[in-house]
Every structure is written in C-alpha cells, then in structure tokens.
Amino acid sequence: MPSEFKIIRRVEFSETDMVGIVHYSNFFRFMETAEHAFFRSIGYSIVSNQTNPPVGWPRVHASCDFRQPLRFEDEVEVHMIVTEKKSKSLSYEFRFRKLNANPIVEVARGKLTVVCVTCDPQGKMTATHIPREIAEKIEVAKPL
C-alpha cells in the first residue's frame, strides 16, 4: 500500500510573477497535482464515481511554508506523504525540492487535510467514511 508519492515538474512561465519567481498560490496547485496523481496511482480519481456512493475530497486545511524561491524552468520534485488516515479524512505533508540546484535544495513544505464527502442532488456535501476499497490502498507514513 502506498504511503507516499513523488512527481517531478518544470516551472512554467505562466506560474511566475513579475519578478520571475513562482507565485505562492502555485505551490497549492502543485500539491493538488501530486494528490491527484497519487489517487490515479491507486486506481481512483479525486472525484470518484467508482464508489457507491460517489465521493469527493474537499480541503479543510491547507498551508505552505516557503524557504527559497523557484523560478521559470526550475525542475521541482513534489514529495507527498500520507501522515494521517482517519475514518473520514486524510492528511498529507509535502516537501518541494529544487532538483536543478547543486546541491539539491528544499524550497518549501506544505500540508493538506481533506475530508471524504458525498454530495446530494442540490450540492450539499456530507462527510462520510472513506470507502473501504480506497482506505485499503492507502497507508500512513511517518511525517517529513
């Protein structure tokens, strides 16, 4: 069962601000991209119609601490680990490493907590237990 996942991506020009560094909001997008890839790696989507009932994963906590900037064309590794699995929620920690630095350097750390929910036809979300078939595929790792 996976407890961590890594993606590597290159910083795009559109992700930078006027001084050429990655805008802080993009770190949250990078975390979400890693989370979505993690779910695909275990055979599910972040919005899953594969379970009965279908479930989604809204965020209830998101944070990021920045240590050094990333710039256009930098190669960044986003390392996600599952730090907590409760009956209705998952928590992750993220470490961002600039791979084209010598030596490789950590540039940020982030956290996300997501809750498993169902939606009624009017769009009202209700927290629900993580479907067994998903929970069985996710393991908790030690925090970074």
N, C-alpha and C positions, 0 to 999 in steps of 0.2 A: 504494500500500500504506500503510495507516495505521501511524503510529508513536506516536500519542498519542490520547487520548480524554478528553472532559470530561463530567461530569454536574453538575447543579445540584439541590440538595435542600434542604428546610427541616428544621431540627432539631425532632424530635418530643418531646413532654413525657416519654415513656417512656425517652428516651435520656439524660435528665439525672439528676444525683444530688441529694442533699439540699440542696445549696447552689445548685441551679439551673443548674449547668454540665454540659456533655456529659461523661459518664463516659468515661475514656480508652479503654476497650475498644471503644467505638463507632467510634472512628477506624479500627480494623481492619475493622469491618463496612462502613464507608464505602469503604475500599479494595477490599474484596471485591465490593461492589456495582458499583463502577466497572469492575473487571476483568470481571465477568460481562457487563455492558453492552457492553464492548469486544469480547468474544468474539461476542456476538449481532450486533454491527455488522458482523462479517466473515462471518456466516452459520453460526456454530457455537455450541455450548453448552460451558460449562466441563467438563461431563461429557458426552462426545460418543460417541454410538452411530453417528454419521455416518461414522466412520473404521473401517477394518478393520486391526487390532483396535480396539475402543473404547478411548478414553484418558480419563484424568483428570489433574488438576494439583494435587497436594498441595503445601503450603507447606514449604519447608526453611529459610526465613529471613523474619522479619517484624520491623520496627522502626518506631518513630514518635517524632519529637521535637516537643514541644509548646511553642509560643511565647506564645499567648494563648488564653483560654477561648472556647468557643462556648456560647451559651445557647439556651433554648427559643425557637422561632420565628426564630432566625437563619437566613439563607439562605447556604448554603455551596457553593462550587464545588470539586469534586474533580477535579483535573487529573492524569491518569495518562499517563506516557510509558514506552515500552519502552526500557530502557537497555542491555540485553544480550540477545542471542539466540545460544545455543549449540545444539549438536545435540540435547540432551535437556532444556534448561532455558531459562526466560525470567526476566529481572529487570526490575522496574518501579520507578520513583520516582513519588511523589505529592506534589502541593502542594495544600494546603487554604487557600482564600481566603474570608474573610467578606465577602459581597457587599453586605450592608446597612450596612456601616461606611462612614464618609466621612472619609478616603479608604478604598477597599477595602484590606484588610489580610490578610497571610498569617498564619494561626494555627497551622499545623503542616506538617511534612514527614514522609513515610513511605517505606519501601522494602519490597518483597516479592520473593522469589525462589521460583519454582515449578518443579517438575520434571514432565515428561511421563511418565506411568506407564500400564501395563496392569495388570489385576487377574485373577488366576486364580480358579477357582470357590470356593476356600477363602478368598479375600480378600487373598491375598499380593500386594503391589504390587512391580512390577519396572520400573525406569527403562527408557525406550525412546526412540528417536529421535522427534522431533516429526514427525508426519505431513506429508509434502510439501505436501499441499493446504492445511494450516494455515500451515506455515512460509512458504509463498509469499505469504501475505496479510499478514504481519507484518514491519514494517521497524523497524530500530533508530534511535532519535533521539539527540540529544545530551542528557547529563544536565542536570537542572534546576539 
